Amino acid sequence: MVFLRNLLLLLTLSLVGNVSAQVQRRISMGNDTYQVKSAATSVNAKKTEGEWVSLGTGKFRDDMITKIYMVDPLEWDVEIQESATTPGLYRIVNAYKDYPFRGGEWTEDTYMEIDATDPDHVYFSDHNTKVNFGDGDIWVSSIAGYEITRNGRDKEDVFAEGSAGTLKQGTITFPKNMLLATVDQTLSSYMIANEFEKFRVKLPGAPDLDITITPGAFNEEDNTLSVAVSVGSSCEKVRIGMFEGDYLTVMTNSLKDGSADYQEITESSEVKFPLEADGVYTFVALPYYQGEPIDPTIYTQEFAYLLDGWTSLGMAKYKEGILCDLDKEVIVGLTSVEYDVEIQESTDIPGFYRLVDPYAVDVYPYATTQNFDSSHKHYLEFDATDPDCVLIKYMADGCGLDFGGGIMEIWSKADRDIEENGKSKETVKAEGKYGGTLKDGVLTFPKESLLCYFPMFLAYPYWGNCTNQFKLTMPEGYTGIERTTTAKENNKVEYFTLDGIKVPASKLTHGMYIVRQGNKSYKTIVR
């Protein structure tokens, strides 16, 4: 069991049955809690009267339990019925009976009613999922349904606030953060859910409009990135474009009006895009159905293939000794694990290193797609220019991992003394208490010399490496600055005009360039 303890937060991590996914519990805090606006506390448990007609098997995807337990938004088959007397009033029979994480007996039928009589303003109210991970039954609701059913507010006023869902192309969805979940049996305190905007109900016969974007290999010969695009069978065509930076609405609009560079496909395909510089890129796939563009699929990721300013040294062995080794039992249950992480060295400052995403899902055992931000790279940087006084630079953007207190930020006490407390490196080194040591290819730090911040809590950090768990072992063959200087020359990418004038990668404009990397040279076109 893993617990994250603070004055405001308790997080638990456990396994459910034989499912390998990690299930984590956190109690709501601050703006995560939906404020009750009236004294009404009774649950409207009366089922709508009238006959129901089965429509067949549809799909149900949860993004409400995900708020309480850090599990992925999962989807499964459900039976969906419609009222014979009120078209557009649906109910899901035993909505959570086949939820993959649920265990135990299912003792009684449940009906989750969803009012989609107005397809532009869909809502549902208190529903007992009958899922219980030991804290009580999980109840769910929509904010619109809560306001209408329990607070007795006028529908038009509630709908004007934008909390209702929609029914489009046979699929019910809700806006981000407009659903609720709780394990409070009195239903007096709900947590805001649908944080990942993944909740949906697909009615039987709904068109298959799902699109999946999966970046693949980078081709160094022509600087192109392969991207696999999986296209739903009902999509008539899909326009897909690659844009610099995080997502903006203008990206979708430019695909609609044709002003952006895009590729058009009619079936699942692999497409290629030029990648001339490392950075954050967003892929937007715009599907067409019945001749009209519908909601796009968006995928954002940071790429670092060209390594401008950095060279890869290979895989280091990282023994995690910060999160698992904090003082005051802030996180209880994490054990120190050792695993391989890519390490890079600065081509400008020999002895300055960085670990690439050391807490990512594919390397750190306690990371999941739910608690790790994979849209951007996260670098743990080490200043080992003086091997006898190594510093860990402040991770201003965090390590990417969030156990419920915000994305955690890591720092070393030695660097904090220099950057925040105004000490010189010589003074820190002379004190000999906090600087790390890189000797014979192994980096270690003294006890209680590392720091971890939880941005949602108080400003002070917690001590890390309290029992000397931390250790970083450089890749095999590492011999220090002499070796990495050679690696730098063999891996550094340089750009030249056709006249032989060197151009920094950040200054490239449209045109043809000669690329030189080590003893290789080739031409490339920057568009």
PyMOL commands that set and color helices and strands:
alter all, ss='L'
color gray80, all
select helices_A, chain A and resi 30-32+65-68+143-150+155-160+249-257+323-325+327-329+413-419+425-431+481-491+505-507
alter helices_A, ss='H'
color red, helices_A
select strands_A, chain A and resi 2-5+10-15+22-26+33-34+52-61+75-83+89-93+111-115+127-128+139-142+166-168+171-173+179-182+190-193+200-202+211-219+224-231+237-244+263-265+269-274+279-289+292-293+297-303+310-319+331-332+338-346+352-356+379-383+391-392+409-412+437-439+442-444+450-453+462-464+471-473+493-496+502-503+511-517+520-526
alter strands_A, ss='S'
color yellow, strands_A
deselect
rebuild
show_as cartoon
